[in-house]
């Protein structure tokens, strides 16, 4: 195979998992905690129930604040608990 025929993978073509959730903590430097909630049908009873999980995501600039709706993408492990990166802001937090 010649160098021009090699398979070059661009970042846009990779299959990265992305999740959407709400920032519940921004107290740590360069890290946010994102609560991702999903609704599933119960196996036995058929009722729709909410399941949630918290993910630690890398926020290099510290631009996301508590209450913001953000999209996170899976990435390389950055620390023991952090392997997700905040990619974009979906909705700014409402002031109450």
MODELLER restraints for C-alpha pairs under 7 A, 6 or more apart:
rsr = mdl.restraints
at = mdl.atoms
rsr.add(forms.Gaussian(group=physical.xy_distance, feature=features.Distance(at['CA:16:A'], at['CA:73:A']), mean=6.50, stdev=0.5))
rsr.add(forms.Gaussian(group=physical.xy_distance, feature=features.Distance(at['CA:16:A'], at['CA:74:A']), mean=6.03, stdev=0.5))
rsr.add(forms.Gaussian(group=physical.xy_distance, feature=features.Distance(at['CA:17:A'], at['CA:73:A']), mean=5.74, stdev=0.5))
rsr.add(forms.Gaussian(group=physical.xy_distance, feature=features.Distance(at['CA:17:A'], at['CA:74:A']), mean=5.52, stdev=0.5))
rsr.add(forms.Gaussian(group=physical.xy_distance, feature=features.Distance(at['CA:18:A'], at['CA:71:A']), mean=6.69, stdev=0.5))
rsr.add(forms.Gaussian(group=physical.xy_distance, feature=features.Distance(at['CA:18:A'], at['CA:72:A']), mean=5.55, stdev=0.5))
rsr.add(forms.Gaussian(group=physical.xy_distance, feature=features.Distance(at['CA:18:A'], at['CA:73:A']), mean=4.37, stdev=0.5))
rsr.add(forms.Gaussian(group=physical.xy_distance, feature=features.Distance(at['CA:18:A'], at['CA:74:A']), mean=6.45, stdev=0.5))
rsr.add(forms.Gaussian(group=physical.xy_distance, feature=features.Distance(at['CA:19:A'], at['CA:71:A']), mean=5.67, stdev=0.5))
rsr.add(forms.Gaussian(group=physical.xy_distance, feature=features.Distance(at['CA:19:A'], at['CA:72:A']), mean=5.38, stdev=0.5))
rsr.add(forms.Gaussian(group=physical.xy_distance, feature=features.Distance(at['CA:19:A'], at['CA:73:A']), mean=6.54, stdev=0.5))
rsr.add(forms.Gaussian(group=physical.xy_distance, feature=features.Distance(at['CA:20:A'], at['CA:36:A']), mean=6.31, stdev=0.5))
rsr.add(forms.Gaussian(group=physical.xy_distance, feature=features.Distance(at['CA:20:A'], at['CA:70:A']), mean=5.78, stdev=0.5))
rsr.add(forms.Gaussian(group=physical.xy_distance, feature=features.Distance(at['CA:20:A'], at['CA:71:A']), mean=4.47, stdev=0.5))
rsr.add(forms.Gaussian(group=physical.xy_distance, feature=features.Distance(at['CA:20:A'], at['CA:72:A']), mean=6.34, stdev=0.5))
rsr.add(forms.Gaussian(group=physical.xy_distance, feature=features.Distance(at['CA:21:A'], at['CA:34:A']), mean=5.71, stdev=0.5))
rsr.add(forms.Gaussian(group=physical.xy_distance, feature=features.Distance(at['CA:21:A'], at['CA:35:A']), mean=5.30, stdev=0.5))
rsr.add(forms.Gaussian(group=physical.xy_distance, feature=features.Distance(at['CA:21:A'], at['CA:36:A']), mean=4.34, stdev=0.5))
rsr.add(forms.Gaussian(group=physical.xy_distance, feature=features.Distance(at['CA:21:A'], at['CA:37:A']), mean=6.81, stdev=0.5))
rsr.add(forms.Gaussian(group=physical.xy_distance, feature=features.Distance(at['CA:21:A'], at['CA:69:A']), mean=5.62, stdev=0.5))
rsr.add(forms.Gaussian(group=physical.xy_distance, feature=features.Distance(at['CA:21:A'], at['CA:70:A']), mean=5.72, stdev=0.5))
rsr.add(forms.Gaussian(group=physical.xy_distance, feature=features.Distance(at['CA:21:A'], at['CA:71:A']), mean=6.55, stdev=0.5))
rsr.add(forms.Gaussian(group=physical.xy_distance, feature=features.Distance(at['CA:22:A'], at['CA:34:A']), mean=5.37, stdev=0.5))
rsr.add(forms.Gaussian(group=physical.xy_distance, feature=features.Distance(at['CA:22:A'], at['CA:35:A']), mean=5.31, stdev=0.5))
rsr.add(forms.Gaussian(group=physical.xy_distance, feature=features.Distance(at['CA:22:A'], at['CA:36:A']), mean=6.69, stdev=0.5))
rsr.add(forms.Gaussian(group=physical.xy_distance, feature=features.Distance(at['CA:22:A'], at['CA:67:A']), mean=5.92, stdev=0.5))
rsr.add(forms.Gaussian(group=physical.xy_distance, feature=features.Distance(at['CA:22:A'], at['CA:68:A']), mean=5.66, stdev=0.5))
rsr.add(forms.Gaussian(group=physical.xy_distance, feature=features.Distance(at['CA:22:A'], at['CA:69:A']), mean=4.45, stdev=0.5))
rsr.add(forms.Gaussian(group=physical.xy_distance, feature=features.Distance(at['CA:22:A'], at['CA:70:A']), mean=6.20, stdev=0.5))
rsr.add(forms.Gaussian(group=physical.xy_distance, feature=features.Distance(at['CA:23:A'], at['CA:32:A']), mean=6.61, stdev=0.5))
rsr.add(forms.Gaussian(group=physical.xy_distance, feature=features.Distance(at['CA:23:A'], at['CA:33:A']), mean=5.72, stdev=0.5))
rsr.add(forms.Gaussian(group=physical.xy_distance, feature=features.Distance(at['CA:23:A'], at['CA:34:A']), mean=4.43, stdev=0.5))
rsr.add(forms.Gaussian(group=physical.xy_distance, feature=features.Distance(at['CA:23:A'], at['CA:35:A']), mean=6.31, stdev=0.5))
rsr.add(forms.Gaussian(group=physical.xy_distance, feature=features.Distance(at['CA:23:A'], at['CA:65:A']), mean=6.80, stdev=0.5))
rsr.add(forms.Gaussian(group=physical.xy_distance, feature=features.Distance(at['CA:23:A'], at['CA:66:A']), mean=5.07, stdev=0.5))
rsr.add(forms.Gaussian(group=physical.xy_distance, feature=features.Distance(at['CA:23:A'], at['CA:67:A']), mean=5.22, stdev=0.5))
rsr.add(forms.Gaussian(group=physical.xy_distance, feature=features.Distance(at['CA:23:A'], at['CA:68:A']), mean=5.48, stdev=0.5))
rsr.add(forms.Gaussian(group=physical.xy_distance, feature=features.Distance(at['CA:23:A'], at['CA:69:A']), mean=6.40, stdev=0.5))
rsr.add(forms.Gaussian(group=physical.xy_distance, feature=features.Distance(at['CA:24:A'], at['CA:33:A']), mean=5.72, stdev=0.5))
rsr.add(forms.Gaussian(group=physical.xy_distance, feature=features.Distance(at['CA:24:A'], at['CA:34:A']), mean=5.82, stdev=0.5))
rsr.add(forms.Gaussian(group=physical.xy_distance, feature=features.Distance(at['CA:24:A'], at['CA:35:A']), mean=6.43, stdev=0.5))
rsr.add(forms.Gaussian(group=physical.xy_distance, feature=features.Distance(at['CA:24:A'], at['CA:66:A']), mean=5.42, stdev=0.5))
rsr.add(forms.Gaussian(group=physical.xy_distance, feature=features.Distance(at['CA:24:A'], at['CA:67:A']), mean=6.22, stdev=0.5))
rsr.add(forms.Gaussian(group=physical.xy_distance, feature=features.Distance(at['CA:25:A'], at['CA:32:A']), mean=5.71, stdev=0.5))
rsr.add(forms.Gaussian(group=physical.xy_distance, feature=features.Distance(at['CA:25:A'], at['CA:33:A']), mean=5.05, stdev=0.5))
rsr.add(forms.Gaussian(group=physical.xy_distance, feature=features.Distance(at['CA:25:A'], at['CA:66:A']), mean=5.67, stdev=0.5))
rsr.add(forms.Gaussian(group=physical.xy_distance, feature=features.Distance(at['CA:26:A'], at['CA:32:A']), mean=4.70, stdev=0.5))
rsr.add(forms.Gaussian(group=physical.xy_distance, feature=features.Distance(at['CA:26:A'], at['CA:33:A']), mean=6.60, stdev=0.5))
rsr.add(forms.Gaussian(group=physical.xy_distance, feature=features.Distance(at['CA:26:A'], at['CA:65:A']), mean=6.01, stdev=0.5))
rsr.add(forms.Gaussian(group=physical.xy_distance, feature=features.Distance(at['CA:26:A'], at['CA:66:A']), mean=6.02, stdev=0.5))
rsr.add(forms.Gaussian(group=physical.xy_distance, feature=features.Distance(at['CA:30:A'], at['CA:58:A']), mean=5.80, stdev=0.5))
rsr.add(forms.Gaussian(group=physical.xy_distance, feature=features.Distance(at['CA:30:A'], at['CA:59:A']), mean=4.66, stdev=0.5))
rsr.add(forms.Gaussian(group=physical.xy_distance, feature=features.Distance(at['CA:30:A'], at['CA:60:A']), mean=5.01, stdev=0.5))
rsr.add(forms.Gaussian(group=physical.xy_distance, feature=features.Distance(at['CA:30:A'], at['CA:61:A']), mean=6.74, stdev=0.5))
rsr.add(forms.Gaussian(group=physical.xy_distance, feature=features.Distance(at['CA:30:A'], at['CA:62:A']), mean=5.68, stdev=0.5))
rsr.add(forms.Gaussian(group=physical.xy_distance, feature=features.Distance(at['CA:31:A'], at['CA:56:A']), mean=6.60, stdev=0.5))
rsr.add(forms.Gaussian(group=physical.xy_distance, feature=features.Distance(at['CA:31:A'], at['CA:57:A']), mean=5.68, stdev=0.5))
rsr.add(forms.Gaussian(group=physical.xy_distance, feature=features.Distance(at['CA:31:A'], at['CA:58:A']), mean=4.82, stdev=0.5))
rsr.add(forms.Gaussian(group=physical.xy_distance, feature=features.Distance(at['CA:31:A'], at['CA:59:A']), mean=5.27, stdev=0.5))
rsr.add(forms.Gaussian(group=physical.xy_distance, feature=features.Distance(at['CA:32:A'], at['CA:56:A']), mean=5.80, stdev=0.5))
rsr.add(forms.Gaussian(group=physical.xy_distance, feature=features.Distance(at['CA:32:A'], at['CA:57:A']), mean=5.35, stdev=0.5))
rsr.add(forms.Gaussian(group=physical.xy_distance, feature=features.Distance(at['CA:32:A'], at['CA:58:A']), mean=6.52, stdev=0.5))
rsr.add(forms.Gaussian(group=physical.xy_distance, feature=features.Distance(at['CA:32:A'], at['CA:59:A']), mean=6.46, stdev=0.5))
rsr.add(forms.Gaussian(group=physical.xy_distance, feature=features.Distance(at['CA:33:A'], at['CA:54:A']), mean=6.44, stdev=0.5))
rsr.add(forms.Gaussian(group=physical.xy_distance, feature=features.Distance(at['CA:33:A'], at['CA:55:A']), mean=5.66, stdev=0.5))
rsr.add(forms.Gaussian(group=physical.xy_distance, feature=features.Distance(at['CA:33:A'], at['CA:56:A']), mean=4.61, stdev=0.5))
rsr.add(forms.Gaussian(group=physical.xy_distance, feature=features.Distance(at['CA:33:A'], at['CA:57:A']), mean=6.23, stdev=0.5))
rsr.add(forms.Gaussian(group=physical.xy_distance, feature=features.Distance(at['CA:34:A'], at['CA:54:A']), mean=5.47, stdev=0.5))
rsr.add(forms.Gaussian(group=physical.xy_distance, feature=features.Distance(at['CA:34:A'], at['CA:55:A']), mean=5.21, stdev=0.5))
rsr.add(forms.Gaussian(group=physical.xy_distance, feature=features.Distance(at['CA:34:A'], at['CA:56:A']), mean=6.32, stdev=0.5))
rsr.add(forms.Gaussian(group=physical.xy_distance, feature=features.Distance(at['CA:35:A'], at['CA:52:A']), mean=6.67, stdev=0.5))
rsr.add(forms.Gaussian(group=physical.xy_distance, feature=features.Distance(at['CA:35:A'], at['CA:53:A']), mean=5.73, stdev=0.5))
rsr.add(forms.Gaussian(group=physical.xy_distance, feature=features.Distance(at['CA:35:A'], at['CA:54:A']), mean=4.46, stdev=0.5))
rsr.add(forms.Gaussian(group=physical.xy_distance, feature=features.Distance(at['CA:35:A'], at['CA:55:A']), mean=6.51, stdev=0.5))
rsr.add(forms.Gaussian(group=physical.xy_distance, feature=features.Distance(at['CA:36:A'], at['CA:52:A']), mean=5.54, stdev=0.5))
rsr.add(forms.Gaussian(group=physical.xy_distance, feature=features.Distance(at['CA:36:A'], at['CA:53:A']), mean=5.44, stdev=0.5))
rsr.add(forms.Gaussian(group=physical.xy_distance, feature=features.Distance(at['CA:36:A'], at['CA:54:A']), mean=6.19, stdev=0.5))
rsr.add(forms.Gaussian(group=physical.xy_distance, feature=features.Distance(at['CA:37:A'], at['CA:50:A']), mean=6.63, stdev=0.5))
rsr.add(forms.Gaussian(group=physical.xy_distance, feature=features.Distance(at['CA:37:A'], at['CA:51:A']), mean=5.72, stdev=0.5))
rsr.add(forms.Gaussian(group=physical.xy_distance, feature=features.Distance(at['CA:37:A'], at['CA:52:A']), mean=4.22, stdev=0.5))
rsr.add(forms.Gaussian(group=physical.xy_distance, feature=features.Distance(at['CA:37:A'], at['CA:53:A']), mean=6.60, stdev=0.5))
rsr.add(forms.Gaussian(group=physical.xy_distance, feature=features.Distance(at['CA:38:A'], at['CA:50:A']), mean=5.74, stdev=0.5))
rsr.add(forms.Gaussian(group=physical.xy_distance, feature=features.Distance(at['CA:38:A'], at['CA:51:A']), mean=5.38, stdev=0.5))
rsr.add(forms.Gaussian(group=physical.xy_distance, feature=features.Distance(at['CA:38:A'], at['CA:52:A']), mean=6.21, stdev=0.5))
rsr.add(forms.Gaussian(group=physical.xy_distance, feature=features.Distance(at['CA:39:A'], at['CA:48:A']), mean=6.35, stdev=0.5))
rsr.add(forms.Gaussian(group=physical.xy_distance, feature=features.Distance(at['CA:39:A'], at['CA:49:A']), mean=5.60, stdev=0.5))
rsr.add(forms.Gaussian(group=physical.xy_distance, feature=features.Distance(at['CA:39:A'], at['CA:50:A']), mean=4.48, stdev=0.5))
rsr.add(forms.Gaussian(group=physical.xy_distance, feature=features.Distance(at['CA:39:A'], at['CA:51:A']), mean=6.10, stdev=0.5))
rsr.add(forms.Gaussian(group=physical.xy_distance, feature=features.Distance(at['CA:40:A'], at['CA:48:A']), mean=5.51, stdev=0.5))
rsr.add(forms.Gaussian(group=physical.xy_distance, feature=features.Distance(at['CA:40:A'], at['CA:49:A']), mean=5.59, stdev=0.5))
rsr.add(forms.Gaussian(group=physical.xy_distance, feature=features.Distance(at['CA:40:A'], at['CA:50:A']), mean=6.45, stdev=0.5))
rsr.add(forms.Gaussian(group=physical.xy_distance, feature=features.Distance(at['CA:41:A'], at['CA:47:A']), mean=5.54, stdev=0.5))
rsr.add(forms.Gaussian(group=physical.xy_distance, feature=features.Distance(at['CA:41:A'], at['CA:48:A']), mean=4.42, stdev=0.5))
rsr.add(forms.Gaussian(group=physical.xy_distance, feature=features.Distance(at['CA:41:A'], at['CA:49:A']), mean=6.19, stdev=0.5))
rsr.add(forms.Gaussian(group=physical.xy_distance, feature=features.Distance(at['CA:42:A'], at['CA:48:A']), mean=6.10, stdev=0.5))
rsr.add(forms.Gaussian(group=physical.xy_distance, feature=features.Distance(at['CA:42:A'], at['CA:49:A']), mean=6.55, stdev=0.5))
rsr.add(forms.Gaussian(group=physical.xy_distance, feature=features.Distance(at['CA:56:A'], at['CA:81:A']), mean=6.62, stdev=0.5))
rsr.add(forms.Gaussian(group=physical.xy_distance, feature=features.Distance(at['CA:56:A'], at['CA:82:A']), mean=5.12, stdev=0.5))
rsr.add(forms.Gaussian(group=physical.xy_distance, feature=features.Distance(at['CA:56:A'], at['CA:84:A']), mean=6.57, stdev=0.5))
rsr.add(forms.Gaussian(group=physical.xy_distance, feature=features.Distance(at['CA:57:A'], at['CA:72:A']), mean=6.95, stdev=0.5))
rsr.add(forms.Gaussian(group=physical.xy_distance, feature=features.Distance(at['CA:57:A'], at['CA:82:A']), mean=5.90, stdev=0.5))
rsr.add(forms.Gaussian(group=physical.xy_distance, feature=features.Distance(at['CA:57:A'], at['CA:83:A']), mean=6.75, stdev=0.5))
rsr.add(forms.Gaussian(group=physical.xy_distance, feature=features.Distance(at['CA:57:A'], at['CA:84:A']), mean=4.57, stdev=0.5))
rsr.add(forms.Gaussian(group=physical.xy_distance, feature=features.Distance(at['CA:57:A'], at['CA:85:A']), mean=4.86, stdev=0.5))
rsr.add(forms.Gaussian(group=physical.xy_distance, feature=features.Distance(at['CA:57:A'], at['CA:86:A']), mean=5.76, stdev=0.5))
rsr.add(forms.Gaussian(group=physical.xy_distance, feature=features.Distance(at['CA:58:A'], at['CA:82:A']), mean=6.99, stdev=0.5))
rsr.add(forms.Gaussian(group=physical.xy_distance, feature=features.Distance(at['CA:58:A'], at['CA:84:A']), mean=6.20, stdev=0.5))
rsr.add(forms.Gaussian(group=physical.xy_distance, feature=features.Distance(at['CA:58:A'], at['CA:85:A']), mean=4.59, stdev=0.5))
rsr.add(forms.Gaussian(group=physical.xy_distance, feature=features.Distance(at['CA:58:A'], at['CA:86:A']), mean=5.91, stdev=0.5))
rsr.add(forms.Gaussian(group=physical.xy_distance, feature=features.Distance(at['CA:59:A'], at['CA:85:A']), mean=6.67, stdev=0.5))
rsr.add(forms.Gaussian(group=physical.xy_distance, feature=features.Distance(at['CA:59:A'], at['CA:86:A']), mean=5.82, stdev=0.5))
rsr.add(forms.Gaussian(group=physical.xy_distance, feature=features.Distance(at['CA:67:A'], at['CA:93:A']), mean=4.72, stdev=0.5))
rsr.add(forms.Gaussian(group=physical.xy_distance, feature=features.Distance(at['CA:68:A'], at['CA:91:A']), mean=5.86, stdev=0.5))
rsr.add(forms.Gaussian(group=physical.xy_distance, feature=features.Distance(at['CA:68:A'], at['CA:92:A']), mean=4.80, stdev=0.5))
rsr.add(forms.Gaussian(group=physical.xy_distance, feature=features.Distance(at['CA:68:A'], at['CA:93:A']), mean=4.49, stdev=0.5))
rsr.add(forms.Gaussian(group=physical.xy_distance, feature=features.Distance(at['CA:69:A'], at['CA:89:A']), mean=6.33, stdev=0.5))
rsr.add(forms.Gaussian(group=physical.xy_distance, feature=features.Distance(at['CA:69:A'], at['CA:90:A']), mean=5.36, stdev=0.5))
rsr.add(forms.Gaussian(group=physical.xy_distance, feature=features.Distance(at['CA:69:A'], at['CA:91:A']), mean=4.89, stdev=0.5))
rsr.add(forms.Gaussian(group=physical.xy_distance, feature=features.Distance(at['CA:69:A'], at['CA:92:A']), mean=6.44, stdev=0.5))
rsr.add(forms.Gaussian(group=physical.xy_distance, feature=features.Distance(at['CA:70:A'], at['CA:86:A']), mean=6.91, stdev=0.5))
rsr.add(forms.Gaussian(group=physical.xy_distance, feature=features.Distance(at['CA:70:A'], at['CA:88:A']), mean=5.85, stdev=0.5))
rsr.add(forms.Gaussian(group=physical.xy_distance, feature=features.Distance(at['CA:70:A'], at['CA:89:A']), mean=4.62, stdev=0.5))
rsr.add(forms.Gaussian(group=physical.xy_distance, feature=features.Distance(at['CA:70:A'], at['CA:90:A']), mean=5.19, stdev=0.5))
rsr.add(forms.Gaussian(group=physical.xy_distance, feature=features.Distance(at['CA:70:A'], at['CA:91:A']), mean=6.96, stdev=0.5))
rsr.add(forms.Gaussian(group=physical.xy_distance, feature=features.Distance(at['CA:71:A'], at['CA:86:A']), mean=6.01, stdev=0.5))
rsr.add(forms.Gaussian(group=physical.xy_distance, feature=features.Distance(at['CA:71:A'], at['CA:87:A']), mean=5.72, stdev=0.5))
rsr.add(forms.Gaussian(group=physical.xy_distance, feature=features.Distance(at['CA:71:A'], at['CA:88:A']), mean=5.44, stdev=0.5))
rsr.add(forms.Gaussian(group=physical.xy_distance, feature=features.Distance(at['CA:71:A'], at['CA:89:A']), mean=6.50, stdev=0.5))
rsr.add(forms.Gaussian(group=physical.xy_distance, feature=features.Distance(at['CA:71:A'], at['CA:90:A']), mean=6.83, stdev=0.5))
rsr.add(forms.Gaussian(group=physical.xy_distance, feature=features.Distance(at['CA:72:A'], at['CA:84:A']), mean=6.23, stdev=0.5))
rsr.add(forms.Gaussian(group=physical.xy_distance, feature=features.Distance(at['CA:72:A'], at['CA:85:A']), mean=5.42, stdev=0.5))
rsr.add(forms.Gaussian(group=physical.xy_distance, feature=features.Distance(at['CA:72:A'], at['CA:86:A']), mean=4.30, stdev=0.5))
rsr.add(forms.Gaussian(group=physical.xy_distance, feature=features.Distance(at['CA:72:A'], at['CA:87:A']), mean=5.42, stdev=0.5))
rsr.add(forms.Gaussian(group=physical.xy_distance, feature=features.Distance(at['CA:73:A'], at['CA:84:A']), mean=5.53, stdev=0.5))
rsr.add(forms.Gaussian(group=physical.xy_distance, feature=features.Distance(at['CA:73:A'], at['CA:85:A']), mean=5.34, stdev=0.5))
rsr.add(forms.Gaussian(group=physical.xy_distance, feature=features.Distance(at['CA:73:A'], at['CA:86:A']), mean=6.40, stdev=0.5))
rsr.add(forms.Gaussian(group=physical.xy_distance, feature=features.Distance(at['CA:73:A'], at['CA:87:A']), mean=6.45, stdev=0.5))
rsr.add(forms.Gaussian(group=physical.xy_distance, feature=features.Distance(at['CA:74:A'], at['CA:83:A']), mean=6.27, stdev=0.5))
rsr.add(forms.Gaussian(group=physical.xy_distance, feature=features.Distance(at['CA:74:A'], at['CA:84:A']), mean=4.54, stdev=0.5))
rsr.add(forms.Gaussian(group=physical.xy_distance, feature=features.Distance(at['CA:74:A'], at['CA:85:A']), mean=6.36, stdev=0.5))
rsr.add(forms.Gaussian(group=physical.xy_distance, feature=features.Distance(at['CA:75:A'], at['CA:83:A']), mean=5.48, stdev=0.5))
rsr.add(forms.Gaussian(group=physical.xy_distance, feature=features.Distance(at['CA:75:A'], at['CA:84:A']), mean=5.26, stdev=0.5))
rsr.add(forms.Gaussian(group=physical.xy_distance, feature=features.Distance(at['CA:75:A'], at['CA:85:A']), mean=6.33, stdev=0.5))
rsr.add(forms.Gaussian(group=physical.xy_distance, feature=features.Distance(at['CA:76:A'], at['CA:83:A']), mean=5.55, stdev=0.5))
rsr.add(forms.Gaussian(group=physical.xy_distance, feature=features.Distance(at['CA:77:A'], at['CA:83:A']), mean=4.23, stdev=0.5))
